[in-house]
């Protein structure tokens, strides 16, 4: 399985990494993606994404956002947001970022839907936006960052399959066809819905191009954030 961390983030995050995904693998297909939900504590004086940006610009370095880890998609989505919006949200890595937001220890959190939405639905946190290009099927009421002021913003975790670079074309095409058939099954649809993922299909050629563009995008976010890991 190829995913955002091992293909697009880690080659830049880890100074010791020698992996070059485009030389080691060839794509079979992408099957799913998962956005982060940007939430705010109820103590904050804004209730939507534009309001958060206005507050951040008027109060530089006064907003902190919690995620699960340095170098996570949530952390780096925040780095992308800082660069695009011209703000300076401060990152906090925590084992339980949502509890920090509910407890008013931080102002924001960037966390996946399955963990976040129950707290939003119960009124303990305010959902500001999702980091995907489109609204989530499980939360169509939450707008995207893109439609909330930062056009064409997209920062999602994604999952797909690759094979060794020398795998023959005919084998790749067979695997691609079976993979596409699998994600159309009721079982996979149930899995995606209950896990907070969105079914997102890209065939072999498209997925290959997508992985390369994502490696560049997330690598730049790593450099902007200053994150390093060994």
C-alpha positions in Angstrom: 0.0 0.0 0.0 1.2 3.5 -0.9 0.0 6.4 1.3 0.7 10.0 1.8 3.2 9.5 4.6 5.4 6.8 3.0 5.4 8.2 -0.5 4.9 12.0 -0.2 6.0 13.1 3.2 8.7 10.7 4.6 11.3 11.2 1.8 11.6 14.8 2.8 10.8 14.4 6.6 13.5 11.9 7.2 17.0 13.1 6.3 18.3 9.5 6.2 15.6 8.3 3.7 17.0 7.0 0.5 13.6 5.9 -0.9 12.7 7.3 -4.3 9.1 6.1 -4.8 9.0 7.0 -8.5 12.0 4.9 -9.2 11.1 2.0 -6.9 7.4 1.5 -7.7 4.8 1.8 -10.4 1.2 2.7 -9.6 -1.8 0.3 -9.7 -4.5 2.6 -8.4 -5.6 5.0 -5.7 -8.7 3.9 -3.7 -9.5 6.3 -0.9 -8.7 9.6 0.7 -9.2 11.1 4.2 -9.5 14.8 5.0 -8.8 16.5 8.3 -11.5 18.6 9.9 -10.5 21.9 11.3 -12.2 22.5 14.5 -12.2 25.3 17.1 -13.0 25.4 20.8 -16.3 26.9 21.9 -14.4 29.6 23.7 -13.2 31.2 20.5 -15.0 34.3 19.1 -15.4 32.9 15.6 -17.5 30.1 14.2 -16.3 29.7 10.6 -13.1 29.5 8.6 -13.1 33.1 7.3 -13.7 34.3 10.9 -10.7 32.2 12.0 -8.5 33.8 9.3 -9.5 37.3 10.3 -8.8 36.6 13.9 -5.4 35.0 13.1 -4.4 38.0 11.0 -5.4 40.4 13.7 -3.7 38.4 16.4 -0.4 37.1 15.0 0.9 33.9 16.7 -2.0 33.8 19.1 -3.7 30.7 17.6 -2.4 27.2 18.2 -3.6 24.1 16.5 -3.1 20.6 17.8 -2.5 17.4 15.7 -1.4 13.9 16.6 2.2 14.3 15.5 4.9 16.4 13.9 5.0 15.6 10.2 1.4 14.3 10.1 -1.0 15.4 7.4 -2.8 17.6 9.9 0.4 19.3 10.9 1.5 19.9 7.3 -2.0 21.0 6.2 -1.5 23.7 8.8 1.8 24.6 7.3 0.2 24.8 3.9 -2.6 27.0 5.3 -0.1 29.3 6.9 1.7 29.8 3.6 -1.4 30.3 1.5 -3.3 32.5 3.9 -0.4 34.5 5.3 -1.1 33.6 8.9 1.1 32.1 11.6 -0.8 29.3 13.4 1.4 27.6 15.9 1.6 23.8 16.0 1.2 21.6 19.0 1.8 17.8 18.7 -0.3 15.8 21.2 -1.5 12.3 22.0 -5.1 13.6 22.2 -5.4 16.9 20.3 -9.2 17.0 20.5 -9.2 17.0 24.3 -6.8 19.9 24.2 -9.2 21.9 22.1 -12.3 20.9 24.2 -10.3 21.8 27.4 -9.4 25.2 25.9 -5.6 24.5 26.1 -5.4 25.2 22.4 -7.7 27.1 20.1 -7.8 24.7 17.1 -7.3 21.1 16.1 -6.8 19.4 12.7 -8.0 15.8 13.1 -9.7 13.1 11.0 -13.5 13.0 10.7 -14.1 9.8 12.7 -12.6 11.2 15.9 -13.8 14.8 15.3 -17.4 14.6 14.2 -18.9 13.1 17.4 -17.5 16.1 19.3 -18.9 18.5 16.7 -22.3 16.9 16.7 -22.5 17.0 20.5 -21.6 20.7 20.5 -18.3 20.4 22.2 -16.3 21.7 19.3 -17.1 24.0 16.3 -16.3 22.7 12.8 -14.8 25.4 10.6 -13.8 23.5 7.4 -12.5 20.3 5.9 -9.2 20.1 4.1 -10.4 18.1 1.1 -11.3 19.6 -2.3 -14.9 18.5 -2.0 -17.2 18.3 1.0 -17.3 15.0 2.9 -20.1 12.5 2.2 -20.5 11.9 6.0 -20.5 15.7 6.8 -21.9 17.6 3.8 -22.8 20.5 6.1 -19.1 21.4 6.7 -17.6 23.6 4.0 -14.2 23.1 2.5 -11.2 25.4 3.0 -11.3 26.0 -0.8 -14.9 27.3 -0.8 -14.2 29.3 2.4 -11.6 31.6 1.0 -8.4 29.7 -0.1 -9.2 28.6 -3.6 -8.0 25.2 -4.8 -6.7 24.2 -1.3 -6.5 20.4 -0.8 -4.5 18.5 1.8 -5.7 14.9 2.3 -4.3 11.6 3.3 -4.7 9.1 0.4 -4.3 5.4 0.0 -3.5 3.3 -3.0 -1.5 0.3 -4.3 1.8 0.1 -6.1 4.0 -2.8 -7.3 7.7 -3.1 -8.0 8.9 -0.9 -10.9 9.7 -3.8 -13.2 6.2 -5.4 -13.0 5.0 -6.1 -16.5 2.2 -3.9 -18.0 -0.2 -6.9 -18.4 0.0 -7.7 -14.7 -0.5 -4.1 -13.7 -3.6 -3.9 -15.9 -5.1 -7.0 -14.4 -4.5 -5.8 -10.8 -5.9 -2.4 -11.7 -9.1 -3.9 -13.0 -9.6 -6.1 -9.9 -8.8 -3.2 -7.6 -11.4 -0.9 -9.3 -14.0 -3.7 -9.0 -13.2 -4.2 -5.3 -13.8 -0.5 -4.4 -17.2 -0.7 -6.1 -18.3 -3.4 -3.7 -20.8 -2.8 -0.9 -18.3 -4.1 1.6 -15.7 -1.5 0.6 -18.4 1.3 0.6 -19.3 0.3 4.1 -15.7 0.4 5.2 -15.1 3.8 3.7 -18.2 5.3 5.3 -17.5 3.9 8.8 -13.8 4.7 8.7 -14.2 8.3 7.6 -12.6 7.8 4.3 -13.9 8.9 0.9 -13.7 6.4 -2.0 -11.4 8.2 -4.5 -10.4 6.2 -7.6 -7.5 7.0 -9.8 -6.3 4.5 -12.4 -2.6 3.5 -12.8 -1.5 6.4 -15.1 -3.4 9.1 -13.1 -2.2 7.8 -9.8 1.4 7.8 -11.0 1.1 11.5 -11.9 -0.8 12.3 -8.7 1.9 10.7 -6.5 4.6 12.8 -8.1 2.6 16.0 -7.7 1.8 15.1 -4.1 5.5 14.3 -3.3 6.4 17.9 -4.4 3.5 19.5 -2.5 4.0 17.7 0.8 7.7 17.9 0.6 7.5 21.7 0.3 5.1 21.7 3.3 7.7 19.7 5.3 10.4 22.3 4.4 8.1 25.2 5.4 7.2 23.6 8.7 10.8 23.0 9.6 9.9 19.4 10.7 12.6 16.8 10.8 12.6 13.2 12.0 15.3 10.5 12.3 
